[in-house]
Structure formats: C-alpha cells, structure tokens
C-alpha cells in the first residue's frame, strides 16, 4: 500500500495522505494552505476521517494548512518538539508514534535542515521532509540549520533504514516522485561516499537565494498556519468584521462574560472538548459534529436557547475558523455576535501555570471561573 502523494506547484511541496483501509482513519503530512480545498476533497473522495495533521518542520517556503484542517475535520495537529510550533496539540519526540486505525506513524529526529526537523516511518516508507531529497538534501544555512547535524541524520539515521525503504521527499524540483534508501545511499550527489568535511564544504558553498516567502511563512507556521493576532487588540477594542459584530481579544470577552453581558459559546465538537479540555462557563454548541464533521442541524435552535435577548454571544473554537462561521450565522439569527480572535488550545506541560485544570487555557488569558 502506497501513500497518496499530492503536489503544490508554487512551492514544489509534496503532501502525503496515509490511511488505514479498515477504519478509514487518516494522517496528512506537510499540507499547504493554498491546497486546502483540494485536500478536503481528497479526504471526501476516499471516505477518510482525518485524525492527524503532521509537520516535518516549520516550513520557510509555504504556509501550512494544518490548523485549518484541524478546524474543518476535527483532526489533531502534531509537530516536532524542537520546532517551536507551540499551537500543535502534540509535540513529537524521537521515537514517538501516532496511531490511526491499526496503523502507526513513527517519528525520527533528523535535524540539519532545521534543528527540529523530523522524518516519519510508516510500514516500509519514510517521509523525509526537507532532510533527504531525491539526489540531494535540504539546505542548512538558516533556521538553526547545521551541515554536521544533517550529515549525521542522513548517514546515521536514514541510511540505516532497510535499503528497500521507499523515500518520499518533502519537495522535488525535477518531476521525480520517490526513491529508495539504497538508491540515495549509493548515488545521492551531496552525501553518497562523502566525508563529513566534504559534505560540509558542499553545503557551505551552495549560496542559495533566500526563500521568497520565509518572512511570511515561518511566523505563520509557528502557529499552525492560522491567525493569532489578538495581541494587537487592547482589552477594550473591537475589531470590526464583515458579517458579524467583530473580533475581540480573550481579555475583552472574559470581561463581558464576568459582568454577565455575554454568553460564551464553544463551537468545538464534543470529541474535541473531551480530548483538549472544557472551558468553564461556556455553553457547548458544536458548529460541526461527527460523523464526518457535518453541519450541526441543531445549531440555530441551540444558539437561540443559549443566548437571552439583549446579551451578546462570544464564540470560540480551536483557532477561529469555525467560530467566525458560527458568529456570522448567529448574526443572521438576530444575535449580536463576536469572535474571539484567538482560539482555545492546550499544552498541559508548557502552560499549566497559565490556565485551566490540567493546563488548558485560552490564548492570552487564564480563563478561570469566578
């Protein structure tokens, strides 16, 4: 069984979809924001339930759609722990595994392109991101890259895999789709038969141009490709929006909620609330619901019942995609509706001091009851 390989021409990026045939649970690796509609269509075409949206590293040449896919499908995001992608629900360390149905994806730390870069093993396939390319490798001259670390990752990690392992790179610029460990180990122009010093000299003399989108892409990818700009709003500021009353910071939403002026409406799915955490005092009204993240047919009635006349409704989700759609619909129902500009995330290890029981928090504000 082979992965579904998808291609973004603008960045020459390969995206991969893997799935368990029995359960139809799936993983997507390195999705691209401009291909969101395509990828959702592929999931529908194959009847797949996306469980994981995974990054090999924080990309410099395109923006990920991982956060948006999580919103649309209910999937969890996962990224290498060393990449600083703090919005990823799961921070992966070397040797960690992600399960989907009866299948597993195993993380391999392969730093060099960036200090946190990872490759992933599935069956007899390896997804190498920007570490091992076909007849090449990723550059090492920015984003904490290291030629020495790259050499070790190639020769002591990836080339130690069975020779028959199929290599699926994160990019290709010459129309090639895949290779094998045996082929790359014997013939890769940058590393095959090279000493560390020879490899380092090659990497230091590439003199490649700066990626065109690096200044835009890297910051966006550190937040899973979704908007996280509430820090620019004051505690009293409302950012006007089209189709609903506006965007607000967590601080202003919290003040309205505490004073009784607003009802906080959590539009995540029941499964997300169970897995990620509950927001104290929020009314649960899913915008989409399983199976298949279909529209919730009870949404209108639930919002009318939850928000008394004369009160505001403030909507939240994981990152702001569904909460904006819900705010627009509630506005059509005659409810004064706002979106919290940044969503609800969880990182129980890194953020336990900032919020809820278990460490779950609203970005920008510990959302405590009372």
C-alpha positions as CSV (number, residue, x, y, z in Angstrom):
1,X,0.0,0.0,0.0
2,X,1.4,3.4,-1.0
3,X,0.6,6.9,0.3
4,X,-1.5,9.4,-1.7
5,X,1.1,11.9,-3.0
6,X,-0.1,15.4,-3.7
7,X,1.8,18.3,-5.2
8,X,1.8,22.1,-4.8
9,X,3.4,23.6,-7.9
10,X,4.0,27.0,-6.4
11,X,6.4,25.7,-3.7
12,X,7.2,22.2,-5.2
13,X,5.9,20.7,-2.0
14,X,4.7,17.2,-1.7
15,X,1.9,16.5,0.7
16,X,1.1,12.9,1.8
17,X,-2.1,11.2,2.9
18,X,-1.9,7.8,4.6
19,X,-4.8,5.8,5.8
20,X,-5.9,2.6,7.5
21,X,-8.1,0.7,5.0
22,X,-10.4,-0.8,7.6
23,X,-11.2,2.2,9.7
24,X,-10.6,4.9,7.0
25,X,-8.7,6.9,9.7
26,X,-6.0,9.1,8.0
27,X,-2.9,11.2,8.5
28,X,-1.8,14.1,6.3
29,X,1.9,15.2,6.3
30,X,3.0,18.7,5.3
31,X,-0.3,20.2,4.0
32,X,-0.2,23.5,2.1
33,X,-2.7,26.3,2.8
34,X,-3.4,27.1,-0.8
35,X,-4.3,23.4,-1.3
36,X,-6.9,23.2,1.5
37,X,-9.9,22.7,-0.8
38,X,-8.0,20.1,-2.8
39,X,-7.0,18.2,0.4
40,X,-10.5,18.3,1.8
41,X,-11.8,16.9,-1.5
42,X,-9.3,14.1,-1.4
43,X,-10.5,13.1,2.1
44,X,-14.1,13.1,0.9
45,X,-13.2,11.2,-2.3
46,X,-11.6,8.4,-0.3
47,X,-14.1,8.5,2.5
48,X,-11.4,9.3,5.1
49,X,-11.6,10.5,8.7
50,X,-8.5,12.8,9.2
51,X,-7.0,12.0,12.7
52,X,-3.7,13.8,12.4
53,X,-2.2,16.8,10.6
54,X,1.6,16.4,10.9
55,X,4.5,18.7,10.1
56,X,8.1,17.6,9.4
57,X,9.4,21.0,10.4
58,X,8.4,24.7,10.3
59,X,8.5,25.4,6.6
60,X,10.0,28.5,5.0
61,X,8.6,28.3,1.5
62,X,4.9,27.8,2.1
63,X,2.3,28.2,4.8
64,X,0.8,25.0,6.3
65,X,-3.0,24.3,6.4
66,X,-2.6,22.1,9.5
67,X,-4.6,24.4,11.7
68,X,-7.4,24.9,9.2
69,X,-7.6,21.1,8.5
70,X,-7.9,20.6,12.3
71,X,-10.8,23.0,12.3
72,X,-12.6,21.5,9.3
73,X,-12.1,17.9,10.2
74,X,-11.6,17.7,14.0
75,X,-8.1,16.3,13.5
76,X,-5.3,16.8,16.0
77,X,-2.1,18.6,15.0
78,X,1.3,17.2,15.6
79,X,4.8,18.7,15.1
80,X,8.4,18.1,16.2
81,X,9.0,19.3,19.7
82,X,12.2,21.2,18.6
83,X,10.5,23.4,16.0
84,X,8.6,25.7,18.4
85,X,5.3,25.1,16.8
86,X,3.5,25.8,20.1
87,X,0.0,25.5,18.7
88,X,0.5,21.8,17.7
89,X,-1.6,19.7,20.0
90,X,1.1,17.0,20.2
91,X,4.8,17.8,20.4
92,X,6.7,14.8,19.0
93,X,10.0,13.5,20.3
94,X,12.2,11.0,18.6
95,X,10.6,7.5,18.6
96,X,7.1,8.8,19.3
97,X,4.2,7.1,17.4
98,X,0.9,8.4,16.1
99,X,-1.9,5.8,15.7
100,X,-4.6,5.9,13.0
101,X,-6.8,2.8,13.0
102,X,-4.5,-0.2,13.1
103,X,-1.6,1.8,11.6
104,X,1.2,3.7,13.2
105,X,3.5,6.6,12.1
106,X,6.8,6.7,13.9
107,X,8.8,9.9,14.4
108,X,12.6,10.0,13.7
109,X,14.6,13.0,14.7
110,X,16.5,14.1,11.7
111,X,17.9,17.6,12.4
112,X,20.0,19.5,10.0
113,X,17.7,21.5,7.7
114,X,16.3,22.9,10.9
115,X,17.2,21.9,14.5
116,X,13.8,20.3,15.0
117,X,13.3,18.5,11.6
118,X,11.8,15.1,11.7
119,X,11.2,12.2,9.2
120,X,8.4,9.7,9.6
121,X,8.3,6.0,9.1
122,X,5.1,4.1,8.0
123,X,5.4,0.5,7.1
124,X,8.3,0.4,4.6
125,X,8.0,4.0,3.7
126,X,9.9,7.1,5.1
127,X,8.7,10.6,4.7
128,X,11.8,12.7,4.8
129,X,10.6,16.3,4.6
130,X,13.4,18.6,3.8
131,X,16.1,16.3,5.2
132,X,16.6,13.7,2.4
133,X,15.6,14.8,-1.1
134,X,16.0,12.8,-4.3
135,X,19.6,13.1,-5.2
136,X,20.0,15.9,-2.7
137,X,19.1,17.2,0.7
138,X,17.7,20.3,2.3
139,X,19.8,23.4,2.8
140,X,21.4,24.0,6.2
141,X,22.2,27.7,6.1
142,X,19.2,29.2,8.0
143,X,16.6,28.4,10.7
144,X,19.1,26.8,13.0
145,X,20.4,24.5,10.3
146,X,23.6,22.5,10.7
147,X,25.6,20.7,8.0
148,X,27.1,18.5,10.6
149,X,23.7,17.5,12.1
150,X,22.4,17.0,8.5
151,X,25.3,14.6,7.7
152,X,24.6,12.6,10.9
153,X,20.8,12.5,10.1
154,X,21.5,11.2,6.6
155,X,24.3,8.7,7.2
156,X,23.5,7.5,10.7
157,X,19.7,7.6,10.8
158,X,18.1,7.5,7.4
159,X,20.7,5.4,5.7
160,X,20.5,2.9,8.5
161,X,16.9,2.0,7.4
162,X,16.5,-1.1,5.2
163,X,17.7,-0.5,1.6
164,X,14.2,-1.3,0.2
165,X,12.6,1.5,2.2
166,X,10.8,3.9,-0.2
167,X,11.8,7.5,0.2
168,X,9.0,10.2,-0.1
169,X,10.6,13.7,0.0
170,X,9.0,16.9,1.1
171,X,10.0,18.6,-2.2
172,X,11.2,17.9,-5.7
173,X,12.0,20.4,-8.4
174,X,12.6,18.0,-11.3
175,X,9.5,15.9,-11.6
176,X,10.7,13.0,-9.5
177,X,8.2,11.5,-7.0
178,X,10.1,8.9,-4.9
179,X,13.3,7.0,-4.4
180,X,14.7,4.3,-2.1
181,X,17.2,4.3,0.7
182,X,19.5,2.0,-1.4
183,X,19.5,4.5,-4.3
184,X,20.2,7.5,-2.2
185,X,22.8,5.8,-0.1
186,X,24.8,4.8,-3.2
187,X,24.2,7.7,-5.5
188,X,23.0,10.9,-3.8
189,X,25.1,13.7,-5.2
190,X,25.6,15.6,-2.0
191,X,26.2,12.8,0.5
192,X,26.9,9.4,-1.0
193,X,30.5,8.5,-0.4
194,X,31.3,11.9,1.1
195,X,33.2,12.5,4.3
196,X,31.8,15.0,6.8
197,X,34.3,17.6,5.7
198,X,33.5,17.1,2.0
199,X,29.7,17.3,2.8
200,X,30.2,20.4,4.9
201,X,32.2,22.1,2.1
202,X,29.4,21.3,-0.4
203,X,26.7,22.7,1.9
204,X,28.7,25.9,2.7
205,X,29.3,26.7,-1.0
206,X,25.7,26.3,-2.3
207,X,25.0,30.0,-2.0
208,X,21.2,29.5,-2.5
209,X,18.9,32.6,-2.6
210,X,16.7,33.3,0.4
211,X,13.3,31.6,0.2
212,X,10.8,34.2,-1.2
213,X,8.2,33.6,1.5
214,X,10.4,33.0,4.5
215,X,9.5,36.2,6.4
216,X,5.8,35.4,6.0
217,X,5.8,31.6,6.1
218,X,7.9,30.9,9.2
219,X,5.9,33.0,11.7
220,X,2.6,31.7,10.3
221,X,3.9,28.1,10.5
222,X,4.8,28.5,14.1
223,X,1.1,28.9,14.8
224,X,0.0,26.0,12.6
225,X,-0.9,28.4,9.8
226,X,-3.8,30.1,11.5
227,X,-4.4,33.7,12.6
228,X,-3.1,34.5,16.0
229,X,-3.0,38.3,16.2
230,X,-5.2,39.2,19.2
231,X,-2.1,40.6,20.8
232,X,-2.6,43.7,18.7
233,X,-6.1,44.4,20.3
234,X,-6.5,46.2,23.6
235,X,-8.6,45.0,26.4
236,X,-11.5,47.2,25.2
237,X,-11.0,47.2,21.5
238,X,-13.4,45.6,19.0
239,X,-12.1,44.8,15.5
240,X,-14.9,45.3,13.0
241,X,-15.7,42.3,10.8
242,X,-17.8,41.5,7.8
243,X,-21.0,39.6,8.6
244,X,-20.8,39.7,12.4
245,X,-20.2,42.3,15.1
246,X,-16.5,41.9,15.3
247,X,-13.4,40.2,16.7
248,X,-12.4,40.7,20.3
249,X,-9.5,39.6,22.5
250,X,-9.8,37.0,25.1
251,X,-9.5,39.7,27.7
252,X,-12.5,41.7,26.5
253,X,-14.5,38.5,26.1
254,X,-13.6,37.5,29.6
255,X,-14.7,40.9,31.0
256,X,-18.1,40.7,29.2
257,X,-18.6,37.2,30.4
258,X,-17.7,38.0,34.0
259,X,-20.1,41.0,34.1
260,X,-22.9,38.9,32.7
261,X,-23.1,40.9,29.4
262,X,-22.2,38.0,27.2
263,X,-22.6,34.3,26.8
264,X,-19.5,32.3,25.9
265,X,-20.3,29.7,23.2
266,X,-17.9,26.9,22.5
267,X,-18.4,25.6,18.9
268,X,-15.8,22.8,19.1
269,X,-17.0,19.2,18.7
270,X,-17.9,17.1,21.7
271,X,-14.8,15.0,21.0
272,X,-12.5,18.0,21.0
273,X,-13.8,19.2,24.3
274,X,-13.4,15.8,25.8
275,X,-9.8,15.5,24.4
276,X,-8.5,19.0,24.7
277,X,-10.4,20.4,27.7
278,X,-13.6,22.2,28.7
279,X,-13.9,26.0,29.1
280,X,-15.6,26.7,32.4
281,X,-18.9,28.5,32.0
282,X,-19.1,28.1,28.2
283,X,-22.2,26.8,26.5
284,X,-21.3,23.9,24.2
285,X,-23.0,24.3,20.8
286,X,-20.9,22.5,18.1
287,X,-20.8,24.1,14.7
288,X,-19.9,20.8,13.1
289,X,-20.3,17.4,14.6
290,X,-19.4,13.8,13.8
291,X,-19.8,11.7,11.7
292,X,-17.7,13.4,9.0
293,X,-17.8,16.8,10.7
294,X,-21.2,17.5,9.1
295,X,-23.0,20.7,9.9
296,X,-24.9,20.5,13.2
297,X,-28.6,20.7,12.3
298,X,-29.5,21.9,15.9
299,X,-27.1,24.9,15.8
300,X,-29.8,27.5,15.3
301,X,-32.1,26.3,18.0
302,X,-29.3,25.8,20.4
303,X,-27.9,29.3,20.0
304,X,-31.4,30.9,20.4
305,X,-31.8,28.9,23.6
306,X,-28.4,29.7,25.0
307,X,-28.3,33.5,24.4
308,X,-31.1,35.5,26.1
309,X,-32.4,38.6,24.4
310,X,-30.2,41.7,25.0
311,X,-27.0,39.6,25.6
312,X,-24.0,39.3,23.4
313,X,-22.7,35.9,22.1
314,X,-19.0,35.4,22.0
315,X,-17.9,32.4,20.0
316,X,-14.7,30.3,20.3
317,X,-13.2,27.3,18.7
318,X,-9.7,25.9,18.3
319,X,-8.3,28.7,16.1
320,X,-11.0,30.9,14.8
321,X,-12.2,29.2,11.6
322,X,-15.4,27.7,12.9
323,X,-16.1,30.5,15.4
324,X,-16.2,33.1,12.7
325,X,-18.6,31.0,10.6
326,X,-20.8,30.5,13.7
327,X,-20.8,34.2,14.6
328,X,-21.9,35.0,11.1
329,X,-24.8,32.5,11.3
330,X,-25.8,33.7,14.8
331,X,-25.9,37.3,13.4
332,X,-28.3,36.1,10.8
333,X,-30.5,34.8,13.6
334,X,-30.5,38.3,15.2
335,X,-27.9,37.7,17.9
336,X,-25.2,40.3,18.5
337,X,-22.2,38.0,17.8
338,X,-18.4,38.3,18.3
339,X,-15.5,36.0,17.6
340,X,-12.6,35.6,20.0
341,X,-9.7,36.3,17.7
342,X,-7.5,33.6,19.1
343,X,-8.8,30.1,19.9
344,X,-8.6,27.6,22.6
345,X,-5.5,25.4,22.8
346,X,-3.9,23.1,25.2
347,X,-0.4,22.3,26.2
348,X,-0.5,20.8,29.7
349,X,3.2,20.7,30.2
350,X,4.2,24.1,28.9
351,X,1.2,26.1,30.0
352,X,0.0,24.6,33.3
353,X,0.7,27.8,35.1
354,X,-1.5,29.9,32.8
355,X,-5.0,28.4,32.9
356,X,-7.4,25.7,33.4
357,X,-7.2,22.5,35.3
358,X,-4.6,20.4,33.5
359,X,-3.1,23.5,31.9
360,X,-5.7,24.1,29.2
361,X,-6.0,27.8,28.5
362,X,-7.5,30.5,26.3
363,X,-4.5,32.1,24.5
364,X,-3.7,35.4,26.0
365,X,-5.8,34.9,29.2
366,X,-6.2,32.3,32.0
367,X,-9.9,31.7,31.7
368,X,-10.9,30.9,35.3
369,X,-14.4,30.6,36.5
370,X,-15.4,33.2,39.1
